[in-house]
Amino acid sequence: MNFTQTKTLYEDHILPTYGRQEVCFVRGEGSYLYDDAGKRYLDFASGWGVMSVGHAHPQWVKAVAEQAAALVHTSNYYYTRPGGLLAERLCELSGLDALFFANSGAEANEGLIKAARKYSGDKYGQNRHTVVTLNRSFHGRTHTMLAATGQDAYHKYFQPLTPGFVHADMGDLDALKALGDDVCAVLFEPVQGEGGVYPLEEAYVKAVAALCAERDWLLLFDEVQTGAGRCGTWFGFQHYGVEPDGISFAKGVGGGFPIGGFILGKKARGVFAPGLHGSTFGGTPLACAAALATLDILTGVLGDVERKGRLLRDGIGSFGGRVRGTRGRGLMIGVVVEGDPKAYAKALLDHGLLCLTAGTDAVRLLPPLTVSDSEIGEGLSVLREVLA
């Protein structure tokens, strides 16, 4: 089957919800993808940060193949070893108490919202249900997560949105203090990804954490993109010296296999009882085996993520030309450019480098956390050619 035939199948049978590029990938290995014509591409997009250990990592492939041959799925009415082992591991890495397995980031964030409203409703009544998020935030594509997302562009066409959310400007603590008695939680991304790769300021995070403790609001972090080592710690909140009441996870945790969920601390872990939440595919043995292998691999590279991020950002900082600077943390980097970042992303693709965009002014780089120094150098060469 050639590219034209593949594209025709998509056009005939798949809804046009994505602005797809004119390339069909057939194979991946490490930090590289290969298209149906044999051309090699350096993958600094990682499927929106999903491919945290690169493509076809032998250790990951072995774990998934062995689990697929043993047990793929069973109802959550029963126990399986991979689920228990992964839950223990994620609770240890996060310092939180208990989790729920889901499939995606949006589903994970919805679970956090349910937990916050149940916690507050049990203590204060059903009128205390508002969740605060930030302008420029992005929390998912479900109808409720569109309401949580602080970007008007995502709200168009889908009104009325789910009620119960307010959006505040990053850094504006007075706006949070002025909110009424109906608030139950705040939900932050440690680094706003889709909104432009903006890290939260430490002083602001600590001040919000203190306000949450004072008013008994739950402090929640959306770690869908920032988790699994992306920012140089297992979870992005760990850069700020605060203890959240809950976090979500997805993307890079599975190393390419769909898995998500949320983890609750001591304050909120008791809010759910049998029948109050569920997910058919959440925590399948296959997904958990993939995640366990991913975490094992990441353990060996986590300590080098921040150095690799500095190497990449320092190289970009020398470009000049149409590059205005960089934002981000670890290997979650926004390259601020003059002009349309989508045009640069297309040009980079043509030159064999995959990247993303973020906000209105940034090219977003999310290479695998296993990326080598030589591959970073290769990526810098392409970036320099296109941007500088």
C-alpha positions in Angstrom: 0.0 0.0 0.0 1.5 3.4 -1.0 1.1 6.7 0.7 -1.8 7.9 -1.5 -3.8 4.7 -0.8 -3.3 5.1 2.9 -4.3 8.8 2.8 -7.4 7.9 0.9 -8.5 5.4 3.6 -8.2 8.1 6.2 -10.1 10.6 4.1 -12.9 8.1 3.4 -13.3 6.7 6.9 -11.8 8.9 9.6 -13.2 12.2 10.8 -11.0 15.2 9.9 -10.2 16.3 13.4 -6.4 16.6 12.9 -4.4 18.7 10.5 -2.2 15.8 9.4 1.1 16.2 7.7 1.9 14.4 4.4 3.9 11.5 5.9 3.1 7.9 6.9 5.3 6.3 9.5 5.8 2.6 9.4 8.6 2.0 12.0 10.4 3.5 14.9 13.7 2.7 16.6 15.0 4.7 19.6 14.8 8.4 18.9 13.9 7.9 15.2 10.9 7.2 13.0 10.9 5.9 9.4 8.3 6.7 6.8 6.9 4.4 4.1 9.6 5.7 1.7 12.4 4.8 4.0 13.2 8.4 5.1 14.4 8.7 8.7 13.2 11.4 11.1 14.5 12.5 14.5 11.5 12.4 16.8 11.5 15.5 19.1 7.7 15.3 19.5 7.5 11.8 21.0 3.8 11.6 20.2 3.1 14.5 22.5 5.5 13.2 25.1 4.2 9.7 25.1 7.3 7.9 23.8 9.4 8.7 26.9 11.7 5.8 26.4 11.8 6.1 22.6 10.5 3.7 20.0 10.8 -0.1 20.3 13.0 -0.1 23.4 14.1 -3.8 23.7 13.3 -4.0 27.5 9.8 -2.4 26.9 9.1 -4.7 23.9 10.1 -7.8 25.9 7.9 -6.9 28.9 4.8 -6.2 26.7 5.3 -9.3 24.6 5.6 -11.5 27.7 2.5 -10.0 29.3 0.5 -10.2 26.1 1.3 -13.9 26.0 0.1 -14.4 29.6 -2.8 -12.1 30.3 -4.0 -9.0 28.5 -7.2 -7.9 30.2 -9.7 -8.9 32.9 -12.4 -7.1 34.8 -11.5 -4.8 37.6 -13.6 -7.0 39.9 -10.4 -9.2 40.1 -6.8 -8.7 41.1 -3.7 -8.9 38.9 -0.1 -8.6 39.9 1.0 -5.9 37.4 -1.7 -3.6 38.7 -0.6 -3.9 42.3 3.0 -3.6 41.5 2.5 -0.5 39.4 0.3 1.2 42.0 2.9 0.6 44.7 5.6 2.0 42.5 3.7 5.2 41.5 2.6 5.9 45.0 6.3 5.6 46.2 7.5 7.8 43.4 4.9 10.5 44.0 4.8 10.3 47.8 1.0 10.0 47.7 -1.3 7.3 49.1 -3.6 5.6 46.6 -4.5 5.7 42.9 -7.1 4.9 40.3 -6.1 3.6 36.8 -7.6 5.1 33.7 -6.6 5.3 30.1 -5.9 9.0 29.2 -5.1 12.3 30.6 -8.5 13.8 30.2 -10.1 10.8 32.0 -7.4 11.2 34.7 -8.2 14.8 35.2 -11.9 14.2 35.3 -11.2 11.7 38.2 -9.4 14.4 40.1 -12.4 16.7 39.7 -14.8 14.0 40.9 -12.5 13.4 43.9 -12.4 17.1 44.8 -16.1 17.6 44.6 -16.8 14.5 46.6 -14.4 15.5 49.3 -15.8 19.0 49.6 -19.4 17.9 49.3 -19.0 15.3 52.1 -17.6 18.0 54.4 -19.3 21.2 53.4 -22.3 20.4 51.2 -23.0 20.3 47.5 -22.7 24.1 46.9 -18.9 24.0 47.4 -17.9 22.6 44.0 -16.0 25.2 42.0 -12.5 24.2 40.7 -9.9 27.0 39.9 -7.6 26.5 36.9 -5.3 29.0 35.1 -5.7 31.0 31.9 -3.6 29.3 29.1 -4.1 25.9 30.8 -5.0 22.8 28.9 -6.6 19.8 30.7 -8.1 17.6 27.9 -10.7 17.3 25.2 -13.7 15.8 27.0 -16.6 18.3 27.5 -15.9 18.8 31.2 -12.1 19.2 30.6 -12.8 21.8 27.9 -14.5 23.8 30.6 -11.5 23.3 32.9 -9.2 24.5 30.1 -8.4 28.2 30.3 -8.3 28.9 26.6 -11.3 30.4 24.7 -10.3 28.8 21.4 -11.2 25.4 22.8 -14.6 26.5 24.0 -15.9 27.6 20.6 -18.7 25.5 19.2 -19.2 23.5 22.4 -21.3 25.8 24.6 -22.8 25.4 27.1 -19.8 24.0 28.9 -19.9 22.1 32.1 -20.3 24.6 34.9 -18.2 24.8 38.0 -14.8 26.2 36.8 -13.2 29.6 37.0 -9.9 30.6 35.4 -7.3 32.9 37.0 -4.1 34.5 35.7 -0.8 32.8 36.7 0.8 34.6 39.5 -2.3 36.5 40.6 -2.7 35.4 44.1 -5.2 38.2 45.0 -7.6 36.8 42.4 -7.6 33.5 44.2 -8.0 35.1 47.6 -11.1 37.0 46.4 -13.0 33.9 45.4 -16.0 32.8 47.4 -17.0 29.9 49.6 -18.0 27.7 46.6 -14.4 26.7 45.8 -13.3 23.2 46.4 -9.9 22.9 44.6 -7.3 24.4 42.4 -5.8 22.4 39.4 -2.5 23.5 37.9 -0.1 22.2 35.3 3.5 22.5 36.7 4.5 23.6 33.2 1.7 24.8 30.9 2.3 22.7 27.8 -0.3 23.4 25.2 -0.5 27.0 26.5 3.0 27.9 25.5 5.4 25.9 27.8 5.2 28.3 30.8 6.6 26.9 34.1 4.8 28.0 37.3 6.8 30.3 39.6 7.9 28.6 42.9 6.8 31.5 45.1 3.3 31.4 43.5 2.9 27.7 43.9 3.9 27.8 47.6 1.5 30.7 48.2 -1.3 28.8 46.6 -0.5 25.7 48.6 -0.7 27.7 51.8 -4.0 29.2 50.7 -5.4 25.8 49.9 -4.4 24.5 53.3 -6.0 27.5 55.0 -9.3 27.1 53.2 -9.3 23.4 52.9 -9.2 23.4 49.1 -7.6 20.4 47.4 -4.3 21.2 45.7 -4.2 19.3 42.5 -1.6 19.0 39.7 -2.2 17.9 36.2 1.0 15.9 35.5 -0.2 14.4 32.2 2.7 15.9 30.3 5.0 16.9 33.1 5.1 13.5 34.8 7.2 10.4 34.2 10.5 12.3 34.4 9.8 14.9 31.7 10.9 17.8 33.9 13.8 16.0 35.5 11.9 14.8 38.6 9.4 11.9 38.6 6.6 14.5 38.7 6.7 18.2 38.0 5.3 19.3 41.4 8.4 17.9 43.0 10.3 21.0 41.9 8.2 23.2 44.1 8.5 21.8 47.6 4.8 21.3 48.1 2.6 18.3 48.9 -0.4 18.0 46.6 -3.7 16.4 47.6 -3.8 14.7 44.2 -2.1 14.5 40.8 -3.1 13.0 37.4 -0.8 11.0 35.1 -0.8 9.6 31.6 1.3 10.0 28.4 4.9 9.1 29.2 4.1 6.7 32.0 3.2 3.9 29.6 6.1 4.5 27.2 3.7 4.3 24.2 0.9 2.1 25.7 -2.3 4.0 26.7 -2.5 4.4 30.5 -3.5 7.2 32.8 -4.9 7.7 36.2 -4.8 9.9 39.3 -3.1 9.5 42.7 -4.6 10.9 45.9 -3.0 11.9 49.2 -4.1 11.1 52.7 -6.7 13.9 52.9 -8.8 12.7 49.9 -8.0 9.0 49.5 -11.2 8.0 51.4 -13.7 9.7 49.2 -14.4 6.8 46.8 -16.4 3.7 47.6 -17.3 0.8 45.2 -19.5 2.0 42.4 -18.6 5.6 42.6 -16.0 5.5 39.8 -14.8 3.1 37.2 -13.0 2.4 33.9 -13.4 -0.7 31.7 -9.8 -0.6 30.4 -8.2 1.1 33.4 -5.2 -0.8 34.8 -5.2 -3.8 32.4 -2.3 -6.2 33.1 -0.8 -5.3 29.7 -0.9 -1.5 30.3 0.6 -1.9 33.8 3.4 -4.2 32.5 4.3 -1.6 29.9 4.3 1.1 32.5 6.5 -0.9 34.9 9.0 -1.5 32.2 8.9 2.2 31.3 9.6 3.2 34.9 12.5 0.8 35.1 14.1 2.3 32.0 13.5 5.8 33.1 15.2 5.1 36.5 18.4 4.8 34.6 18.1 8.2 32.7 16.1 10.4 35.0 19.2 11.9 36.6 20.4 13.2 33.3 17.2 14.8 32.0 17.9 18.3 33.3 21.5 18.3 31.9 20.2 17.2 28.5 17.6 20.0 28.7 20.3 22.6 29.4 22.4 21.2 26.5 19.4 21.7 24.2 18.4 25.1 25.4 22.0 26.4 25.5 22.5 25.3 21.9 19.3 27.1 20.9 20.2 30.2 22.8 23.2 30.7 20.5 21.1 30.8 17.3 19.9 34.4 17.1 17.9 34.9 13.9 14.2 34.2 14.4 14.7 32.7 17.9 13.7 35.0 20.8 14.5 32.6 23.6 13.4 29.4 25.3 11.0 28.4 28.1 10.5 25.2 29.9 12.0 22.7 32.3 13.9 19.5 31.7 13.2 18.1 28.3 10.0 20.0 27.9 11.1 23.0 25.9 9.4 25.9 24.1 11.5 27.7 21.5 10.0 31.2 21.2 10.1 32.3 17.6 9.2 35.2 15.4 6.3 34.4 13.1 4.0 31.4 12.9 5.4 28.4 14.8 3.3 26.0 12.7 5.2 27.1 9.6 8.5 26.3 11.4 7.2 22.9 12.5 6.3 22.1 8.9 9.8 23.2 7.7 11.5 21.2 10.4 9.5 18.1 9.4 10.6 18.6 5.8 14.2 18.6 7.2 13.7 15.4 9.1 12.9 16.7 12.6 9.5 16.2 14.3 8.4 18.8 16.8 5.2 20.4 18.0 3.9 23.9 18.7 2.6 25.5 21.9 0.5 28.6 22.3 0.9 31.3 19.6 4.7 31.8 19.6 6.6 28.6 20.4 7.9 25.5 18.8 7.7 22.7 21.4 10.4 20.1 21.8 9.6 16.8 23.7 12.3 14.4 22.8 12.5 10.9 24.3 14.1 11.1 27.8 16.5 8.4 26.5 17.8 10.8 23.7 21.6 10.8 23.4 23.9 13.8 23.4 24.8 13.1 19.7 21.1 13.0 18.8 20.6 16.4 20.6 23.5 17.7 18.5 21.8 16.4 15.4 18.5 18.1 16.4 20.3 21.3 17.1 21.8 21.3 13.6 18.4 21.0 12.0 16.9 23.6 14.3 19.8 26.0 13.5 19.3 25.5 9.7 15.6 26.2 9.9 15.3 28.8 12.6 18.6 30.8 12.6 
